[in-house]
Amino acid sequence: MIHAFLLVYILGGAEVKRNPMYFRDINDCNYFASRVVKRYGNYKYNSLVPEEHKATAYCKPVWIASNTPGLY
């Protein structure tokens, strides 16, 4: 068992739980968290983006088996 960081992705207010990604290093996890929520477009009109398209991501410390699939 090891401590790792789970990338938690929330899209439209619902957590996406399919194909979890775990990272050994918090910096790697934070890099991907910042990239998956990046959106291209005109942020001046951000209030016009529908709720189901708004995204949030963060890293959560977890205790997992060292052979867990999706461990980077």
C-alpha positions, 0 to 999 in steps of 0.5 A: 500500500502507498500514499498517492494522489487521486485526480478528482474531476467534476464536470457540471457539478457531478464527479467523473468516476470512470477511469481514475488517475492516481499519481505518486507526485502531487506536482504531477497531479496538480499539473494534470488538474490544471490542464483538464479544466483549461478551456479555450474561448472568450472568458469575457462571457463566462456567465454564458457557459452552461453549468453542465460544461463548467469543470473543476479538478483537484488532487485528493490524497488516497491510500492505494495498492502499489499495483493499482491500474492508472498509477502514474 
